[in-house]
Amino acid sequence: MIVNAIFPFIEFGIAYTKLYVFRKLDHGLWSKDSYKTKKTNMQTYIDIYSGPEYLIHFKYSGMLNVTFVTMMYGIGQPILYFIAFLSYFILYSIERILIAYFYQLPPTFDESMTKNALKILRWAAVFYMAFGYWMLSNQSIFHNFWGYIEDSA
């Protein structure tokens, strides 16, 4: 979960480094002139000097992953609530900056992906109740008793 929280920084670092290297290779490693280019086709120039495409389905899957893991195991490990909050805060703040300054203009989406994510998200409460009941009703957690497994051989 901590890796999920810092993954937006890692993703940005990889994407920016890739674009920086391709841009440097395009106008020369030691050239100070940023308008100089080796590209003869306008589309390849645009591909290098515009940001990457905004892939919203990966963002949805990351948020659903954080939500479901937190809901399933948060009763047993309450630190997951703080990590989920940190993950959502980082994702929100980084995405606002990156959408404004780094990514290409996102393609238009309809509300079907959001509605689908909300339908899936409803199950998080069911998992929270089921796993919470299972963890809180487990006697070995609170009474700290154990026993050896009898060897039948």
Secondary structure as the mmCIF struct_conf table of DSSP 4:
data_model
#
loop_
_struct_conf.conf_type_id
_struct_conf.id
_struct_conf.beg_label_comp_id
_struct_conf.beg_label_asym_id
_struct_conf.beg_label_seq_id
_struct_conf.end_label_comp_id
_struct_conf.end_label_asym_id
_struct_conf.end_label_seq_id
HELX_RH_AL_P HELX_RH_AL_P1 ILE A 2 HIS A 27
BEND BEND1 LEU A 29 TRP A 30
TURN_TY1_P TURN_TY1_P1 SER A 34 TYR A 35
BEND BEND2 ASN A 41 ASN A 41
HELX_RH_AL_P HELX_RH_AL_P2 MET A 42 TYR A 49
BEND BEND3 SER A 50 SER A 50
HELX_RH_AL_P HELX_RH_AL_P3 ILE A 56 TYR A 73
TURN_TY1_P TURN_TY1_P2 GLY A 74 GLY A 76
TURN_TY1_P TURN_TY1_P3 PRO A 78 PRO A 78
HELX_RH_AL_P HELX_RH_AL_P4 ILE A 79 TYR A 101
TURN_TY1_P TURN_TY1_P4 PHE A 102 PHE A 102
BEND BEND4 TYR A 103 TYR A 103
HELX_LH_PP_P HELX_LH_PP_P1 GLN A 104 THR A 108
TURN_TY1_P TURN_TY1_P5 GLU A 111 GLU A 111
HELX_RH_AL_P HELX_RH_AL_P5 SER A 112 LEU A 136
TURN_TY1_P TURN_TY1_P6 SER A 137 SER A 137
HELX_RH_AL_P HELX_RH_AL_P6 GLN A 139 PHE A 142
BEND BEND5 HIS A 143 HIS A 143
HELX_LH_PP_P HELX_LH_PP_P2 TYR A 148 ASP A 151
#
